[in-house]
Amino acid sequence: MINEYDWDEKTQSVILSSFFWGYIVTQVPAGKLAQTYGAKIMLIFAMAICSALNILTPFGASYGGWKVVCASRVLQGLCQGFIFPSTHTLLSKWAPVSERGKLSTYCYSGG
């Protein structure tokens, strides 16, 4: 495989970890926002924005370099930070108490 971008190991590490910089910041606020404004809308927007950023990442790498990729990954992390809290909120409102454990397992295992 050809090394297309020629990024050193340190740069690659920064890019890979940058997702979690955004992800960790939004966990608690995302839960509150999902309860306040509705988990379904938060989930839709988070997935749509994250998908768009994911599609644009290769273009950012080609035209803006590793800093653009790093910024994109931080934004993806911010968006992904809404997924689990929104899912928890949806399950708490839609699933009967007796089935929440099974449904949570099914949702989080990729089912």
Phi and psi restraints in degrees (range 20) as a CNS / XPLOR table:
assign (resid 1 and name C) (resid 2 and name N)
       (resid 2 and name CA) (resid 2 and name C) 1.0 -82.3 20.0 2
assign (resid 2 and name N) (resid 2 and name CA)
       (resid 2 and name C) (resid 3 and name N) 1.0 136.0 20.0 2
assign (resid 2 and name C) (resid 3 and name N)
       (resid 3 and name CA) (resid 3 and name C) 1.0 -81.5 20.0 2
assign (resid 3 and name N) (resid 3 and name CA)
       (resid 3 and name C) (resid 4 and name N) 1.0 92.9 20.0 2
assign (resid 3 and name C) (resid 4 and name N)
       (resid 4 and name CA) (resid 4 and name C) 1.0 -68.0 20.0 2
assign (resid 4 and name N) (resid 4 and name CA)
       (resid 4 and name C) (resid 5 and name N) 1.0 -37.6 20.0 2
assign (resid 4 and name C) (resid 5 and name N)
       (resid 5 and name CA) (resid 5 and name C) 1.0 -103.2 20.0 2
assign (resid 5 and name N) (resid 5 and name CA)
       (resid 5 and name C) (resid 6 and name N) 1.0 -15.1 20.0 2
assign (resid 5 and name C) (resid 6 and name N)
       (resid 6 and name CA) (resid 6 and name C) 1.0 53.7 20.0 2
assign (resid 6 and name N) (resid 6 and name CA)
       (resid 6 and name C) (resid 7 and name N) 1.0 48.6 20.0 2
assign (resid 6 and name C) (resid 7 and name N)
       (resid 7 and name CA) (resid 7 and name C) 1.0 -93.3 20.0 2
assign (resid 7 and name N) (resid 7 and name CA)
       (resid 7 and name C) (resid 8 and name N) 1.0 134.8 20.0 2
assign (resid 7 and name C) (resid 8 and name N)
       (resid 8 and name CA) (resid 8 and name C) 1.0 -71.6 20.0 2
assign (resid 8 and name N) (resid 8 and name CA)
       (resid 8 and name C) (resid 9 and name N) 1.0 173.5 20.0 2
assign (resid 8 and name C) (resid 9 and name N)
       (resid 9 and name CA) (resid 9 and name C) 1.0 -63.2 20.0 2
assign (resid 9 and name N) (resid 9 and name CA)
       (resid 9 and name C) (resid 10 and name N) 1.0 -36.9 20.0 2
assign (resid 9 and name C) (resid 10 and name N)
       (resid 10 and name CA) (resid 10 and name C) 1.0 -64.7 20.0 2
assign (resid 10 and name N) (resid 10 and name CA)
       (resid 10 and name C) (resid 11 and name N) 1.0 -44.3 20.0 2
assign (resid 10 and name C) (resid 11 and name N)
       (resid 11 and name CA) (resid 11 and name C) 1.0 -62.8 20.0 2
assign (resid 11 and name N) (resid 11 and name CA)
       (resid 11 and name C) (resid 12 and name N) 1.0 -42.7 20.0 2
assign (resid 11 and name C) (resid 12 and name N)
       (resid 12 and name CA) (resid 12 and name C) 1.0 -61.7 20.0 2
assign (resid 12 and name N) (resid 12 and name CA)
       (resid 12 and name C) (resid 13 and name N) 1.0 -39.6 20.0 2
assign (resid 12 and name C) (resid 13 and name N)
       (resid 13 and name CA) (resid 13 and name C) 1.0 -64.3 20.0 2
assign (resid 13 and name N) (resid 13 and name CA)
       (resid 13 and name C) (resid 14 and name N) 1.0 -41.2 20.0 2
assign (resid 13 and name C) (resid 14 and name N)
       (resid 14 and name CA) (resid 14 and name C) 1.0 -63.5 20.0 2
assign (resid 14 and name N) (resid 14 and name CA)
       (resid 14 and name C) (resid 15 and name N) 1.0 -43.6 20.0 2
assign (resid 14 and name C) (resid 15 and name N)
       (resid 15 and name CA) (resid 15 and name C) 1.0 -62.5 20.0 2
assign (resid 15 and name N) (resid 15 and name CA)
       (resid 15 and name C) (resid 16 and name N) 1.0 -46.2 20.0 2
assign (resid 15 and name C) (resid 16 and name N)
       (resid 16 and name CA) (resid 16 and name C) 1.0 -65.8 20.0 2
assign (resid 16 and name N) (resid 16 and name CA)
       (resid 16 and name C) (resid 17 and name N) 1.0 -37.3 20.0 2
assign (resid 16 and name C) (resid 17 and name N)
       (resid 17 and name CA) (resid 17 and name C) 1.0 -81.0 20.0 2
assign (resid 17 and name N) (resid 17 and name CA)
       (resid 17 and name C) (resid 18 and name N) 1.0 -19.4 20.0 2
assign (resid 17 and name C) (resid 18 and name N)
       (resid 18 and name CA) (resid 18 and name C) 1.0 -62.2 20.0 2
assign (resid 18 and name N) (resid 18 and name CA)
       (resid 18 and name C) (resid 19 and name N) 1.0 -28.3 20.0 2
assign (resid 18 and name C) (resid 19 and name N)
       (resid 19 and name CA) (resid 19 and name C) 1.0 -56.6 20.0 2
assign (resid 19 and name N) (resid 19 and name CA)
       (resid 19 and name C) (resid 20 and name N) 1.0 -44.2 20.0 2
assign (resid 19 and name C) (resid 20 and name N)
       (resid 20 and name CA) (resid 20 and name C) 1.0 -74.0 20.0 2
assign (resid 20 and name N) (resid 20 and name CA)
       (resid 20 and name C) (resid 21 and name N) 1.0 -20.3 20.0 2
assign (resid 20 and name C) (resid 21 and name N)
       (resid 21 and name CA) (resid 21 and name C) 1.0 -62.4 20.0 2
assign (resid 21 and name N) (resid 21 and name CA)
       (resid 21 and name C) (resid 22 and name N) 1.0 -42.9 20.0 2
assign (resid 21 and name C) (resid 22 and name N)
       (resid 22 and name CA) (resid 22 and name C) 1.0 -77.6 20.0 2
assign (resid 22 and name N) (resid 22 and name CA)
       (resid 22 and name C) (resid 23 and name N) 1.0 -37.0 20.0 2
assign (resid 22 and name C) (resid 23 and name N)
       (resid 23 and name CA) (resid 23 and name C) 1.0 -61.9 20.0 2
assign (resid 23 and name N) (resid 23 and name CA)
       (resid 23 and name C) (resid 24 and name N) 1.0 -44.4 20.0 2
assign (resid 23 and name C) (resid 24 and name N)
       (resid 24 and name CA) (resid 24 and name C) 1.0 -69.9 20.0 2
assign (resid 24 and name N) (resid 24 and name CA)
       (resid 24 and name C) (resid 25 and name N) 1.0 -26.6 20.0 2
assign (resid 24 and name C) (resid 25 and name N)
       (resid 25 and name CA) (resid 25 and name C) 1.0 -71.7 20.0 2
assign (resid 25 and name N) (resid 25 and name CA)
       (resid 25 and name C) (resid 26 and name N) 1.0 -32.6 20.0 2
assign (resid 25 and name C) (resid 26 and name N)
       (resid 26 and name CA) (resid 26 and name C) 1.0 -97.5 20.0 2
assign (resid 26 and name N) (resid 26 and name CA)
       (resid 26 and name C) (resid 27 and name N) 1.0 -2.3 20.0 2
assign (resid 26 and name C) (resid 27 and name N)
       (resid 27 and name CA) (resid 27 and name C) 1.0 -58.0 20.0 2
assign (resid 27 and name N) (resid 27 and name CA)
       (resid 27 and name C) (resid 28 and name N) 1.0 -56.1 20.0 2
assign (resid 27 and name C) (resid 28 and name N)
       (resid 28 and name CA) (resid 28 and name C) 1.0 -72.2 20.0 2
assign (resid 28 and name N) (resid 28 and name CA)
       (resid 28 and name C) (resid 29 and name N) 1.0 -48.7 20.0 2
assign (resid 28 and name C) (resid 29 and name N)
       (resid 29 and name CA) (resid 29 and name C) 1.0 -60.7 20.0 2
assign (resid 29 and name N) (resid 29 and name CA)
       (resid 29 and name C) (resid 30 and name N) 1.0 -33.3 20.0 2
assign (resid 29 and name C) (resid 30 and name N)
       (resid 30 and name CA) (resid 30 and name C) 1.0 -65.0 20.0 2
assign (resid 30 and name N) (resid 30 and name CA)
       (resid 30 and name C) (resid 31 and name N) 1.0 -38.2 20.0 2
assign (resid 30 and name C) (resid 31 and name N)
       (resid 31 and name CA) (resid 31 and name C) 1.0 -62.5 20.0 2
assign (resid 31 and name N) (resid 31 and name CA)
       (resid 31 and name C) (resid 32 and name N) 1.0 -43.3 20.0 2
assign (resid 31 and name C) (resid 32 and name N)
       (resid 32 and name CA) (resid 32 and name C) 1.0 -66.2 20.0 2
assign (resid 32 and name N) (resid 32 and name CA)
       (resid 32 and name C) (resid 33 and name N) 1.0 -43.1 20.0 2
assign (resid 32 and name C) (resid 33 and name N)
       (resid 33 and name CA) (resid 33 and name C) 1.0 -65.2 20.0 2
assign (resid 33 and name N) (resid 33 and name CA)
       (resid 33 and name C) (resid 34 and name N) 1.0 -37.7 20.0 2
assign (resid 33 and name C) (resid 34 and name N)
       (resid 34 and name CA) (resid 34 and name C) 1.0 -64.5 20.0 2
assign (resid 34 and name N) (resid 34 and name CA)
       (resid 34 and name C) (resid 35 and name N) 1.0 -37.9 20.0 2
assign (resid 34 and name C) (resid 35 and name N)
       (resid 35 and name CA) (resid 35 and name C) 1.0 -71.0 20.0 2
assign (resid 35 and name N) (resid 35 and name CA)
       (resid 35 and name C) (resid 36 and name N) 1.0 -35.7 20.0 2
assign (resid 35 and name C) (resid 36 and name N)
       (resid 36 and name CA) (resid 36 and name C) 1.0 -78.4 20.0 2
assign (resid 36 and name N) (resid 36 and name CA)
       (resid 36 and name C) (resid 37 and name N) 1.0 -49.1 20.0 2
assign (resid 36 and name C) (resid 37 and name N)
       (resid 37 and name CA) (resid 37 and name C) 1.0 -103.1 20.0 2
assign (resid 37 and name N) (resid 37 and name CA)
       (resid 37 and name C) (resid 38 and name N) 1.0 -6.8 20.0 2
assign (resid 37 and name C) (resid 38 and name N)
       (resid 38 and name CA) (resid 38 and name C) 1.0 106.7 20.0 2
assign (resid 38 and name N) (resid 38 and name CA)
       (resid 38 and name C) (resid 39 and name N) 1.0 127.2 20.0 2
assign (resid 38 and name C) (resid 39 and name N)
       (resid 39 and name CA) (resid 39 and name C) 1.0 -69.5 20.0 2
assign (resid 39 and name N) (resid 39 and name CA)
       (resid 39 and name C) (resid 40 and name N) 1.0 -33.6 20.0 2
assign (resid 39 and name C) (resid 40 and name N)
       (resid 40 and name CA) (resid 40 and name C) 1.0 -63.6 20.0 2
assign (resid 40 and name N) (resid 40 and name CA)
       (resid 40 and name C) (resid 41 and name N) 1.0 -45.4 20.0 2
assign (resid 40 and name C) (resid 41 and name N)
       (resid 41 and name CA) (resid 41 and name C) 1.0 -67.5 20.0 2
assign (resid 41 and name N) (resid 41 and name CA)
       (resid 41 and name C) (resid 42 and name N) 1.0 -38.1 20.0 2
assign (resid 41 and name C) (resid 42 and name N)
       (resid 42 and name CA) (resid 42 and name C) 1.0 -64.0 20.0 2
assign (resid 42 and name N) (resid 42 and name CA)
       (resid 42 and name C) (resid 43 and name N) 1.0 -41.8 20.0 2
assign (resid 42 and name C) (resid 43 and name N)
       (resid 43 and name CA) (resid 43 and name C) 1.0 -64.9 20.0 2
assign (resid 43 and name N) (resid 43 and name CA)
       (resid 43 and name C) (resid 44 and name N) 1.0 -43.3 20.0 2
assign (resid 43 and name C) (resid 44 and name N)
       (resid 44 and name CA) (resid 44 and name C) 1.0 -62.6 20.0 2
assign (resid 44 and name N) (resid 44 and name CA)
       (resid 44 and name C) (resid 45 and name N) 1.0 -49.4 20.0 2
assign (resid 44 and name C) (resid 45 and name N)
       (resid 45 and name CA) (resid 45 and name C) 1.0 -65.0 20.0 2
assign (resid 45 and name N) (resid 45 and name CA)
       (resid 45 and name C) (resid 46 and name N) 1.0 -41.7 20.0 2
assign (resid 45 and name C) (resid 46 and name N)
       (resid 46 and name CA) (resid 46 and name C) 1.0 -61.6 20.0 2
assign (resid 46 and name N) (resid 46 and name CA)
       (resid 46 and name C) (resid 47 and name N) 1.0 -44.7 20.0 2
assign (resid 46 and name C) (resid 47 and name N)
       (resid 47 and name CA) (resid 47 and name C) 1.0 -69.4 20.0 2
assign (resid 47 and name N) (resid 47 and name CA)
       (resid 47 and name C) (resid 48 and name N) 1.0 -38.7 20.0 2
assign (resid 47 and name C) (resid 48 and name N)
       (resid 48 and name CA) (resid 48 and name C) 1.0 -66.2 20.0 2
assign (resid 48 and name N) (resid 48 and name CA)
       (resid 48 and name C) (resid 49 and name N) 1.0 -46.6 20.0 2
assign (resid 48 and name C) (resid 49 and name N)
       (resid 49 and name CA) (resid 49 and name C) 1.0 -65.7 20.0 2
assign (resid 49 and name N) (resid 49 and name CA)
       (resid 49 and name C) (resid 50 and name N) 1.0 -43.6 20.0 2
assign (resid 49 and name C) (resid 50 and name N)
       (resid 50 and name CA) (resid 50 and name C) 1.0 -63.6 20.0 2
assign (resid 50 and name N) (resid 50 and name CA)
       (resid 50 and name C) (resid 51 and name N) 1.0 -39.1 20.0 2
assign (resid 50 and name C) (resid 51 and name N)
       (resid 51 and name CA) (resid 51 and name C) 1.0 -64.1 20.0 2
assign (resid 51 and name N) (resid 51 and name CA)
       (resid 51 and name C) (resid 52 and name N) 1.0 -44.1 20.0 2
assign (resid 51 and name C) (resid 52 and name N)
       (resid 52 and name CA) (resid 52 and name C) 1.0 -62.4 20.0 2
assign (resid 52 and name N) (resid 52 and name CA)
       (resid 52 and name C) (resid 53 and name N) 1.0 -43.0 20.0 2
assign (resid 52 and name C) (resid 53 and name N)
       (resid 53 and name CA) (resid 53 and name C) 1.0 -63.5 20.0 2
assign (resid 53 and name N) (resid 53 and name CA)
       (resid 53 and name C) (resid 54 and name N) 1.0 -38.3 20.0 2
assign (resid 53 and name C) (resid 54 and name N)
       (resid 54 and name CA) (resid 54 and name C) 1.0 -64.4 20.0 2
assign (resid 54 and name N) (resid 54 and name CA)
       (resid 54 and name C) (resid 55 and name N) 1.0 -39.6 20.0 2
assign (resid 54 and name C) (resid 55 and name N)
       (resid 55 and name CA) (resid 55 and name C) 1.0 -66.6 20.0 2
assign (resid 55 and name N) (resid 55 and name CA)
       (resid 55 and name C) (resid 56 and name N) 1.0 -36.8 20.0 2
assign (resid 55 and name C) (resid 56 and name N)
       (resid 56 and name CA) (resid 56 and name C) 1.0 -83.0 20.0 2
assign (resid 56 and name N) (resid 56 and name CA)
       (resid 56 and name C) (resid 57 and name N) 1.0 -12.2 20.0 2
assign (resid 56 and name C) (resid 57 and name N)
       (resid 57 and name CA) (resid 57 and name C) 1.0 -57.6 20.0 2
assign (resid 57 and name N) (resid 57 and name CA)
       (resid 57 and name C) (resid 58 and name N) 1.0 -45.2 20.0 2
assign (resid 57 and name C) (resid 58 and name N)
       (resid 58 and name CA) (resid 58 and name C) 1.0 -61.5 20.0 2
assign (resid 58 and name N) (resid 58 and name CA)
       (resid 58 and name C) (resid 59 and name N) 1.0 -36.0 20.0 2
assign (resid 58 and name C) (resid 59 and name N)
       (resid 59 and name CA) (resid 59 and name C) 1.0 -67.1 20.0 2
assign (resid 59 and name N) (resid 59 and name CA)
       (resid 59 and name C) (resid 60 and name N) 1.0 -39.8 20.0 2
assign (resid 59 and name C) (resid 60 and name N)
       (resid 60 and name CA) (resid 60 and name C) 1.0 -62.2 20.0 2
assign (resid 60 and name N) (resid 60 and name CA)
       (resid 60 and name C) (resid 61 and name N) 1.0 -38.9 20.0 2
assign (resid 60 and name C) (resid 61 and name N)
       (resid 61 and name CA) (resid 61 and name C) 1.0 -66.2 20.0 2
assign (resid 61 and name N) (resid 61 and name CA)
       (resid 61 and name C) (resid 62 and name N) 1.0 -39.8 20.0 2
assign (resid 61 and name C) (resid 62 and name N)
       (resid 62 and name CA) (resid 62 and name C) 1.0 -72.8 20.0 2
assign (resid 62 and name N) (resid 62 and name CA)
       (resid 62 and name C) (resid 63 and name N) 1.0 -38.1 20.0 2
assign (resid 62 and name C) (resid 63 and name N)
       (resid 63 and name CA) (resid 63 and name C) 1.0 -104.6 20.0 2
assign (resid 63 and name N) (resid 63 and name CA)
       (resid 63 and name C) (resid 64 and name N) 1.0 -21.0 20.0 2
assign (resid 63 and name C) (resid 64 and name N)
       (resid 64 and name CA) (resid 64 and name C) 1.0 -119.2 20.0 2
assign (resid 64 and name N) (resid 64 and name CA)
       (resid 64 and name C) (resid 65 and name N) 1.0 -11.5 20.0 2
assign (resid 64 and name C) (resid 65 and name N)
       (resid 65 and name CA) (resid 65 and name C) 1.0 84.8 20.0 2
assign (resid 65 and name N) (resid 65 and name CA)
       (resid 65 and name C) (resid 66 and name N) 1.0 -169.0 20.0 2
assign (resid 65 and name C) (resid 66 and name N)
       (resid 66 and name CA) (resid 66 and name C) 1.0 -68.3 20.0 2
assign (resid 66 and name N) (resid 66 and name CA)
       (resid 66 and name C) (resid 67 and name N) 1.0 -27.1 20.0 2
assign (resid 66 and name C) (resid 67 and name N)
       (resid 67 and name CA) (resid 67 and name C) 1.0 -67.4 20.0 2
assign (resid 67 and name N) (resid 67 and name CA)
       (resid 67 and name C) (resid 68 and name N) 1.0 -36.6 20.0 2
assign (resid 67 and name C) (resid 68 and name N)
       (resid 68 and name CA) (resid 68 and name C) 1.0 -68.8 20.0 2
assign (resid 68 and name N) (resid 68 and name CA)
       (resid 68 and name C) (resid 69 and name N) 1.0 -40.4 20.0 2
assign (resid 68 and name C) (resid 69 and name N)
       (resid 69 and name CA) (resid 69 and name C) 1.0 -62.9 20.0 2
assign (resid 69 and name N) (resid 69 and name CA)
       (resid 69 and name C) (resid 70 and name N) 1.0 -42.5 20.0 2
assign (resid 69 and name C) (resid 70 and name N)
       (resid 70 and name CA) (resid 70 and name C) 1.0 -62.4 20.0 2
assign (resid 70 and name N) (resid 70 and name CA)
       (resid 70 and name C) (resid 71 and name N) 1.0 -44.3 20.0 2
assign (resid 70 and name C) (resid 71 and name N)
       (resid 71 and name CA) (resid 71 and name C) 1.0 -63.6 20.0 2
assign (resid 71 and name N) (resid 71 and name CA)
       (resid 71 and name C) (resid 72 and name N) 1.0 -40.3 20.0 2
assign (resid 71 and name C) (resid 72 and name N)
       (resid 72 and name CA) (resid 72 and name C) 1.0 -62.4 20.0 2
assign (resid 72 and name N) (resid 72 and name CA)
       (resid 72 and name C) (resid 73 and name N) 1.0 -41.1 20.0 2
assign (resid 72 and name C) (resid 73 and name N)
       (resid 73 and name CA) (resid 73 and name C) 1.0 -67.0 20.0 2
assign (resid 73 and name N) (resid 73 and name CA)
       (resid 73 and name C) (resid 74 and name N) 1.0 -36.9 20.0 2
assign (resid 73 and name C) (resid 74 and name N)
       (resid 74 and name CA) (resid 74 and name C) 1.0 -63.4 20.0 2
assign (resid 74 and name N) (resid 74 and name CA)
       (resid 74 and name C) (resid 75 and name N) 1.0 -45.0 20.0 2
assign (resid 74 and name C) (resid 75 and name N)
       (resid 75 and name CA) (resid 75 and name C) 1.0 -63.9 20.0 2
assign (resid 75 and name N) (resid 75 and name CA)
       (resid 75 and name C) (resid 76 and name N) 1.0 -38.0 20.0 2
assign (resid 75 and name C) (resid 76 and name N)
       (resid 76 and name CA) (resid 76 and name C) 1.0 -63.0 20.0 2
assign (resid 76 and name N) (resid 76 and name CA)
       (resid 76 and name C) (resid 77 and name N) 1.0 -40.6 20.0 2
assign (resid 76 and name C) (resid 77 and name N)
       (resid 77 and name CA) (resid 77 and name C) 1.0 -62.9 20.0 2
assign (resid 77 and name N) (resid 77 and name CA)
       (resid 77 and name C) (resid 78 and name N) 1.0 -41.2 20.0 2
assign (resid 77 and name C) (resid 78 and name N)
       (resid 78 and name CA) (resid 78 and name C) 1.0 -59.7 20.0 2
assign (resid 78 and name N) (resid 78 and name CA)
       (resid 78 and name C) (resid 79 and name N) 1.0 -42.7 20.0 2
assign (resid 78 and name C) (resid 79 and name N)
       (resid 79 and name CA) (resid 79 and name C) 1.0 -69.3 20.0 2
assign (resid 79 and name N) (resid 79 and name CA)
       (resid 79 and name C) (resid 80 and name N) 1.0 -44.5 20.0 2
assign (resid 79 and name C) (resid 80 and name N)
       (resid 80 and name CA) (resid 80 and name C) 1.0 -65.0 20.0 2
assign (resid 80 and name N) (resid 80 and name CA)
       (resid 80 and name C) (resid 81 and name N) 1.0 -24.4 20.0 2
assign (resid 80 and name C) (resid 81 and name N)
       (resid 81 and name CA) (resid 81 and name C) 1.0 -63.3 20.0 2
assign (resid 81 and name N) (resid 81 and name CA)
       (resid 81 and name C) (resid 82 and name N) 1.0 -15.5 20.0 2
assign (resid 81 and name C) (resid 82 and name N)
       (resid 82 and name CA) (resid 82 and name C) 1.0 -87.9 20.0 2
assign (resid 82 and name N) (resid 82 and name CA)
       (resid 82 and name C) (resid 83 and name N) 1.0 -16.4 20.0 2
assign (resid 82 and name C) (resid 83 and name N)
       (resid 83 and name CA) (resid 83 and name C) 1.0 -66.3 20.0 2
assign (resid 83 and name N) (resid 83 and name CA)
       (resid 83 and name C) (resid 84 and name N) 1.0 -57.3 20.0 2
assign (resid 83 and name C) (resid 84 and name N)
       (resid 84 and name CA) (resid 84 and name C) 1.0 -65.7 20.0 2
assign (resid 84 and name N) (resid 84 and name CA)
       (resid 84 and name C) (resid 85 and name N) 1.0 -45.6 20.0 2
assign (resid 84 and name C) (resid 85 and name N)
       (resid 85 and name CA) (resid 85 and name C) 1.0 -61.1 20.0 2
assign (resid 85 and name N) (resid 85 and name CA)
       (resid 85 and name C) (resid 86 and name N) 1.0 -37.7 20.0 2
assign (resid 85 and name C) (resid 86 and name N)
       (resid 86 and name CA) (resid 86 and name C) 1.0 -67.1 20.0 2
assign (resid 86 and name N) (resid 86 and name CA)
       (resid 86 and name C) (resid 87 and name N) 1.0 -40.0 20.0 2
assign (resid 86 and name C) (resid 87 and name N)
       (resid 87 and name CA) (resid 87 and name C) 1.0 -64.5 20.0 2
assign (resid 87 and name N) (resid 87 and name CA)
       (resid 87 and name C) (resid 88 and name N) 1.0 -42.4 20.0 2
assign (resid 87 and name C) (resid 88 and name N)
       (resid 88 and name CA) (resid 88 and name C) 1.0 -58.6 20.0 2
assign (resid 88 and name N) (resid 88 and name CA)
       (resid 88 and name C) (resid 89 and name N) 1.0 -44.2 20.0 2
assign (resid 88 and name C) (resid 89 and name N)
       (resid 89 and name CA) (resid 89 and name C) 1.0 -64.5 20.0 2
assign (resid 89 and name N) (resid 89 and name CA)
       (resid 89 and name C) (resid 90 and name N) 1.0 -43.3 20.0 2
assign (resid 89 and name C) (resid 90 and name N)
       (resid 90 and name CA) (resid 90 and name C) 1.0 -61.2 20.0 2
assign (resid 90 and name N) (resid 90 and name CA)
       (resid 90 and name C) (resid 91 and name N) 1.0 -46.4 20.0 2
assign (resid 90 and name C) (resid 91 and name N)
       (resid 91 and name CA) (resid 91 and name C) 1.0 -64.1 20.0 2
assign (resid 91 and name N) (resid 91 and name CA)
       (resid 91 and name C) (resid 92 and name N) 1.0 -36.5 20.0 2
assign (resid 91 and name C) (resid 92 and name N)
       (resid 92 and name CA) (resid 92 and name C) 1.0 -68.5 20.0 2
assign (resid 92 and name N) (resid 92 and name CA)
       (resid 92 and name C) (resid 93 and name N) 1.0 -25.6 20.0 2
assign (resid 92 and name C) (resid 93 and name N)
       (resid 93 and name CA) (resid 93 and name C) 1.0 -95.2 20.0 2
assign (resid 93 and name N) (resid 93 and name CA)
       (resid 93 and name C) (resid 94 and name N) 1.0 -30.0 20.0 2
assign (resid 93 and name C) (resid 94 and name N)
       (resid 94 and name CA) (resid 94 and name C) 1.0 -99.2 20.0 2
assign (resid 94 and name N) (resid 94 and name CA)
       (resid 94 and name C) (resid 95 and name N) 1.0 -31.4 20.0 2
assign (resid 94 and name C) (resid 95 and name N)
       (resid 95 and name CA) (resid 95 and name C) 1.0 -92.3 20.0 2
assign (resid 95 and name N) (resid 95 and name CA)
       (resid 95 and name C) (resid 96 and name N) 1.0 136.7 20.0 2
assign (resid 95 and name C) (resid 96 and name N)
       (resid 96 and name CA) (resid 96 and name C) 1.0 -62.6 20.0 2
assign (resid 96 and name N) (resid 96 and name CA)
       (resid 96 and name C) (resid 97 and name N) 1.0 150.0 20.0 2
assign (resid 96 and name C) (resid 97 and name N)
       (resid 97 and name CA) (resid 97 and name C) 1.0 -54.8 20.0 2
assign (resid 97 and name N) (resid 97 and name CA)
       (resid 97 and name C) (resid 98 and name N) 1.0 -39.6 20.0 2
assign (resid 97 and name C) (resid 98 and name N)
       (resid 98 and name CA) (resid 98 and name C) 1.0 -68.8 20.0 2
assign (resid 98 and name N) (resid 98 and name CA)
       (resid 98 and name C) (resid 99 and name N) 1.0 -17.8 20.0 2
assign (resid 98 and name C) (resid 99 and name N)
       (resid 99 and name CA) (resid 99 and name C) 1.0 -111.2 20.0 2
assign (resid 99 and name N) (resid 99 and name CA)
       (resid 99 and name C) (resid 100 and name N) 1.0 -2.1 20.0 2
assign (resid 99 and name C) (resid 100 and name N)
       (resid 100 and name CA) (resid 100 and name C) 1.0 -61.2 20.0 2
assign (resid 100 and name N) (resid 100 and name CA)
       (resid 100 and name C) (resid 101 and name N) 1.0 -41.7 20.0 2
assign (resid 100 and name C) (resid 101 and name N)
       (resid 101 and name CA) (resid 101 and name C) 1.0 -60.9 20.0 2
assign (resid 101 and name N) (resid 101 and name CA)
       (resid 101 and name C) (resid 102 and name N) 1.0 -45.8 20.0 2
assign (resid 101 and name C) (resid 102 and name N)
       (resid 102 and name CA) (resid 102 and name C) 1.0 -66.0 20.0 2
assign (resid 102 and name N) (resid 102 and name CA)
       (resid 102 and name C) (resid 103 and name N) 1.0 -44.6 20.0 2
assign (resid 102 and name C) (resid 103 and name N)
       (resid 103 and name CA) (resid 103 and name C) 1.0 -66.5 20.0 2
assign (resid 103 and name N) (resid 103 and name CA)
       (resid 103 and name C) (resid 104 and name N) 1.0 -38.5 20.0 2
assign (resid 103 and name C) (resid 104 and name N)
       (resid 104 and name CA) (resid 104 and name C) 1.0 -62.3 20.0 2
assign (resid 104 and name N) (resid 104 and name CA)
       (resid 104 and name C) (resid 105 and name N) 1.0 -44.8 20.0 2
assign (resid 104 and name C) (resid 105 and name N)
       (resid 105 and name CA) (resid 105 and name C) 1.0 -60.3 20.0 2
assign (resid 105 and name N) (resid 105 and name CA)
       (resid 105 and name C) (resid 106 and name N) 1.0 -43.8 20.0 2
assign (resid 105 and name C) (resid 106 and name N)
       (resid 106 and name CA) (resid 106 and name C) 1.0 -63.3 20.0 2
assign (resid 106 and name N) (resid 106 and name CA)
       (resid 106 and name C) (resid 107 and name N) 1.0 -45.6 20.0 2
assign (resid 106 and name C) (resid 107 and name N)
       (resid 107 and name CA) (resid 107 and name C) 1.0 -64.3 20.0 2
assign (resid 107 and name N) (resid 107 and name CA)
       (resid 107 and name C) (resid 108 and name N) 1.0 -45.6 20.0 2
assign (resid 107 and name C) (resid 108 and name N)
       (resid 108 and name CA) (resid 108 and name C) 1.0 -82.1 20.0 2
assign (resid 108 and name N) (resid 108 and name CA)
       (resid 108 and name C) (resid 109 and name N) 1.0 -11.2 20.0 2
assign (resid 108 and name C) (resid 109 and name N)
       (resid 109 and name CA) (resid 109 and name C) 1.0 -92.8 20.0 2
assign (resid 109 and name N) (resid 109 and name CA)
       (resid 109 and name C) (resid 110 and name N) 1.0 1.6 20.0 2
assign (resid 109 and name C) (resid 110 and name N)
       (resid 110 and name CA) (resid 110 and name C) 1.0 91.5 20.0 2
assign (resid 110 and name N) (resid 110 and name CA)
       (resid 110 and name C) (resid 111 and name N) 1.0 16.8 20.0 2
